[in-house]
Amino acid sequence: MTKRTFRAELHKIRPDIAQETKHNQVKRKLALALRALRKEKRMTQKDIERNSTLTQPVISRLEAPIGALPNWDTIVRYIEACNGHMLVGFSAHKLDEMDYVDPEASNSELVAALAV
């Protein structure tokens, strides 16, 4: 049984695990996008702490791939501390984050995208 088949079977048997997996996937993508932005700006977590009202433990939790999803205000403060920008869009159709990331973009282009 492949990993994908096992996961599909598990999700059929335990829908609660399927929901938790989806939640963790969103948190993981958000954390990786935030960390990518910080690294693109060549900043440390301490730099973000100095530029914001966020503490280093909060910043660490934001960048952790598991755990609770942060509130909107915390995400915005993190992005502002990085001197970054954020684009949010909504659609009735499924979005693919790869449509928004140009693999040949310069370093000043979009770092990461998150489709839910």
Secondary structure, DSSP 8 states (H G I E B T S, - for coil): --HHHHHHHHHHH-HHHHHHHHHHHHHHHHHHHHHHHHHHTT--HHHHHHHSS--HHHHHHHTSSSS----HHHHHHHHHHTT--------SS---GGGG--TT--TTS-------
